[in-house]
């Protein structure tokens, strides 16, 4: 997640944002774990989702991130930049 102007700090700390993900998760999202950290580029959100396919998990993760950005007032100037699956390789 990044601010639209590239400079704005999120108006929410990582722990509270983690709570917001859990609060706005729906059963069909199949969220198992969420981890959020700050970076120079914005917020890094790592979701562990149970999906039938990689595409299902990616679609669900993107929808969940967009939902949280839309519903949390502290993120009104933020957007989801990308949703990339992790294949277990470094």
N, C-alpha and C positions, 0 to 999 in steps of 0.2 A: 504494500500500500504506500502511496506517495501523496504528498500534498500537491494540489493543482499548480501552485506557484513554485514548487520545489524548495521552499524555505520554511514553511510554517510547521511549527511543532504541533504534534497531536495534543488535543486538550484532554487526554486520558492517559493514565499510566498502563504499562503492560499487564499488570495483574487485573486491573479493572476491565481492560479490553478482553482479556481471556474470559473473565466472567460474562462479558457481553456476548461473546461467541456462544458460550453454553446456554445463556438465556434465550438466544435467538435461533438456536439449532432446532430443527424439526426432525421428527423420527426418520423421514426419508433421506436426510442428509447422511445418516450413518456415521456420525462423528465419533471417533474413539479417543482422540487426544488432540490438544491444541497447544502450541508453543509460540510465543511472540517475543521478539526482541527488537530493539532499536538499532538502526544502522545509519550511516551517513546519508544513505539514499532514502530513508523513511522507516517503515516498519516491515520487518520480515515475519511473515505468518507461516508457520508450518502446521499443516493439518494432517492427521492420520485418519483416513476414511476407509470404511469397509465398502468396497464397490465390487460389482460383478465383473466389471472390466476397468481398465485404466481410464478409458474415455468416460465411463459413468462416474468414477471418483473425481476426475478432473472437472467435469461439468458440475457436479455437486459442490465441490470445493469453491469453484468460481462463484456459483450462485450464493453460497453461504457468505463468502467475503463481501460480495456486492450488497447482500441484505444487511449485513452489519454496518457497512459504510452508510447505507441509506437510512438506517434506523437510529444510529447513535449521533446525537447532535454535535458532540465533540469532533466528529469526523466529517462535518459538513463541507469542508474544503479539501477532502481527500478522495482518492479514487483507487481502484484496483488496477495495478499496472499489468500483472501477468499471473498466470496460474500454471506452474510447471510441475509435472510429475517427477518424483524422485525414483530412480531405478535401483537404489541400494548400492550405487557406486560412488566413490569419492572422486 
